[in-house]
Amino acid sequence: MIMLTSLLIMLVSIGCNKTGLEADDESTVVSDYPFLSVYKTKKPYFNNVMIGIDDNNEIIVIPDYNENSNNVTRTKYGQYTYKNKWLLANGYVVDKGALFPGAAVTDISLTEYVNFNEPNKLNWEGDMLKARIIDTNPYETFYRTSSLYELETEYTLGDIRKMIDNGTIEKHFEKLK
């Protein structure tokens, strides 16, 4: 009984962090240097690993997520979450890693992906990932902005959510899908 109670408390605790699909703090400041994307997917794929694909569904980008990656962090619950990807209250995602709408979603969680890479000291391979693809057209909408050749702009997550909600996002971001 004690073990069951402990397990239940642990599961509830895990659900109370970013991996539990709660919206991130709207006061968080994000920069558009070099890129910043905002998108909405057809399903809640926030914790699924995405890979880059071309028009023929061939894999062109395989992420290099590992324990030492600048893109992930380990939570106190032993799960991994993205450092540069945030969930808005309206279901949109703000992401510094998604550069273009050519992506496929796998059924691999970020934690599974990192846990595979660490002991094996390698990345997932194309054929392994191809077998785990569950959606080759995940985006409903996809916007991107960049300050690569301009002055850097910073936004709060709340500012971005408000732009989406009031229909002004296209004044700041280019709609790619």
C-alpha positions as CSV (number, residue, x, y, z in Angstrom):
1,M,0.0,0.0,0.0
2,I,2.8,2.4,0.9
3,M,4.5,1.6,-2.5
4,L,1.3,2.3,-4.4
5,T,0.8,5.6,-2.5
6,S,4.4,6.6,-3.3
7,L,4.0,5.7,-6.9
8,L,0.8,7.8,-7.1
9,I,2.5,10.8,-5.5
10,M,5.4,10.5,-8.0
11,L,3.1,10.4,-11.0
12,V,1.1,13.4,-9.8
13,S,4.4,15.3,-9.2
14,I,5.6,14.4,-12.7
15,G,2.4,15.8,-14.1
16,C,3.0,19.1,-12.4
17,N,5.9,20.2,-14.5
18,K,6.6,21.2,-18.1
19,T,6.5,17.6,-19.3
20,G,2.9,17.5,-18.0
21,L,1.8,19.9,-20.7
22,E,1.2,22.9,-18.4
23,A,1.6,26.3,-20.0
24,D,5.0,28.0,-19.3
25,D,5.4,31.2,-17.3
26,E,4.2,34.1,-19.6
27,S,6.8,36.5,-18.1
28,T,9.6,34.3,-19.7
29,V,11.6,36.4,-22.2
30,V,12.7,34.9,-25.5
31,S,14.9,36.3,-28.2
32,D,14.4,36.0,-31.9
33,Y,18.2,35.6,-32.5
34,P,18.9,33.8,-34.6
35,F,15.4,32.4,-35.1
36,L,12.2,32.0,-33.2
37,S,9.2,29.9,-34.4
38,V,5.7,29.8,-33.1
39,Y,3.4,26.9,-34.2
40,K,0.4,24.8,-33.4
41,T,0.3,21.1,-34.0
42,K,-2.7,18.9,-34.8
43,K,-2.2,16.9,-31.6
44,P,-0.2,17.6,-28.4
45,Y,3.2,16.6,-29.6
46,F,5.2,18.8,-27.2
47,N,7.2,15.9,-25.6
48,N,7.6,14.0,-28.8
49,V,11.0,14.2,-30.7
50,M,10.6,15.8,-34.1
51,I,13.0,15.2,-37.0
52,G,13.5,17.2,-40.1
53,I,12.2,15.7,-43.4
54,D,12.2,16.8,-47.0
55,D,9.3,16.8,-49.5
56,N,9.9,13.1,-50.1
57,N,9.7,12.3,-46.4
58,E,13.4,11.5,-46.3
59,I,15.1,12.4,-43.0
60,I,17.4,15.4,-43.4
61,V,17.8,16.5,-39.7
62,I,18.3,14.2,-36.7
63,P,18.5,16.0,-33.4
64,D,21.6,15.5,-31.2
65,Y,19.8,15.4,-27.8
66,N,21.9,14.0,-25.0
67,E,22.5,14.7,-21.4
68,N,25.1,17.3,-22.1
69,S,23.1,19.0,-24.9
70,N,22.4,22.7,-24.6
71,N,18.8,22.0,-25.7
72,V,17.6,19.7,-22.9
73,T,17.6,19.7,-19.2
74,R,16.8,17.0,-16.7
75,T,14.0,17.7,-14.2
76,K,14.2,16.7,-10.6
77,Y,11.8,13.8,-11.5
78,G,14.4,12.3,-13.8
79,Q,12.6,13.3,-17.0
80,Y,14.1,15.4,-19.7
81,T,12.5,18.6,-21.1
82,Y,13.5,21.2,-23.7
83,K,15.4,24.3,-22.6
84,N,14.4,26.3,-25.7
85,K,10.8,25.3,-26.3
86,W,7.8,26.7,-24.4
87,L,4.1,25.9,-24.3
88,L,1.6,28.7,-24.4
89,A,-1.8,28.7,-22.6
90,N,-3.5,28.8,-26.0
91,G,-1.8,25.5,-27.1
92,Y,0.8,27.1,-29.4
93,V,4.5,26.3,-29.0
94,V,7.3,28.8,-29.0
95,D,10.5,27.1,-30.2
96,K,14.0,28.2,-30.9
97,G,14.9,24.9,-32.6
98,A,12.2,24.5,-35.2
99,L,13.4,26.4,-38.3
100,F,11.0,25.3,-41.0
101,P,7.7,23.4,-41.2
102,G,9.2,20.3,-42.8
103,A,9.1,18.0,-39.8
104,A,7.9,14.6,-38.8
105,V,6.8,13.6,-35.3
106,T,8.0,10.4,-33.8
107,D,6.5,8.4,-31.0
108,I,9.7,8.8,-29.0
109,S,9.6,11.0,-25.9
110,L,12.5,13.3,-25.2
111,T,13.4,11.2,-22.2
112,E,13.5,8.0,-24.1
113,Y,15.6,9.6,-26.8
114,V,18.2,11.0,-24.4
115,N,18.2,7.7,-22.3
116,F,19.0,5.8,-25.5
117,N,21.8,8.1,-26.5
118,E,23.6,8.2,-23.2
119,P,24.6,4.6,-22.6
120,N,25.1,3.9,-26.3
121,K,27.2,7.1,-26.9
122,L,25.5,7.6,-30.2
123,N,22.4,9.1,-31.8
124,W,19.4,7.4,-33.1
125,E,19.9,6.4,-36.8
126,G,17.6,7.2,-39.7
127,D,16.1,3.8,-40.1
128,M,15.4,3.6,-36.4
129,L,13.7,6.9,-36.5
130,K,11.8,6.3,-39.7
131,A,10.1,3.3,-38.1
132,R,8.9,5.5,-35.2
133,I,7.4,8.3,-37.3
134,I,3.7,8.9,-36.4
135,D,3.0,12.1,-38.3
136,T,4.7,13.7,-41.4
137,N,2.5,16.8,-41.4
138,P,2.1,17.8,-37.8
139,Y,1.6,21.6,-38.0
140,E,-1.7,23.4,-38.3
141,T,0.1,26.7,-38.4
142,F,3.8,27.7,-38.4
143,Y,5.3,31.2,-38.0
144,R,9.0,32.2,-37.9
145,T,10.9,35.4,-37.3
146,S,14.6,36.1,-37.3
147,S,17.0,38.8,-36.3
148,L,19.9,37.1,-38.1
149,Y,20.3,40.2,-40.3
150,E,18.5,42.8,-38.1
151,L,18.5,44.0,-34.6
152,E,17.5,41.3,-32.0
153,T,14.0,41.5,-30.7
154,E,12.9,40.1,-27.4
155,Y,9.3,39.0,-26.5
156,T,7.7,37.6,-23.4
157,L,5.7,34.4,-23.9
158,G,2.7,36.5,-22.8
159,D,3.3,39.0,-25.6
160,I,3.4,36.2,-28.2
161,R,0.2,34.6,-26.9
162,K,-1.6,38.0,-27.1
163,M,-0.3,38.4,-30.7
164,I,-1.9,35.1,-31.6
165,D,-5.1,35.7,-29.7
166,N,-5.7,39.2,-31.2
167,G,-4.6,38.3,-34.7
168,T,-1.5,40.5,-34.9
169,I,1.2,37.8,-35.0
170,E,1.8,38.3,-38.7
171,K,3.0,41.8,-38.0
172,H,6.0,40.3,-36.2
173,F,6.3,36.7,-37.6
174,E,6.2,35.4,-41.2
175,K,3.6,32.7,-41.7
176,L,5.2,29.7,-43.4
177,K,2.2,27.4,-43.0
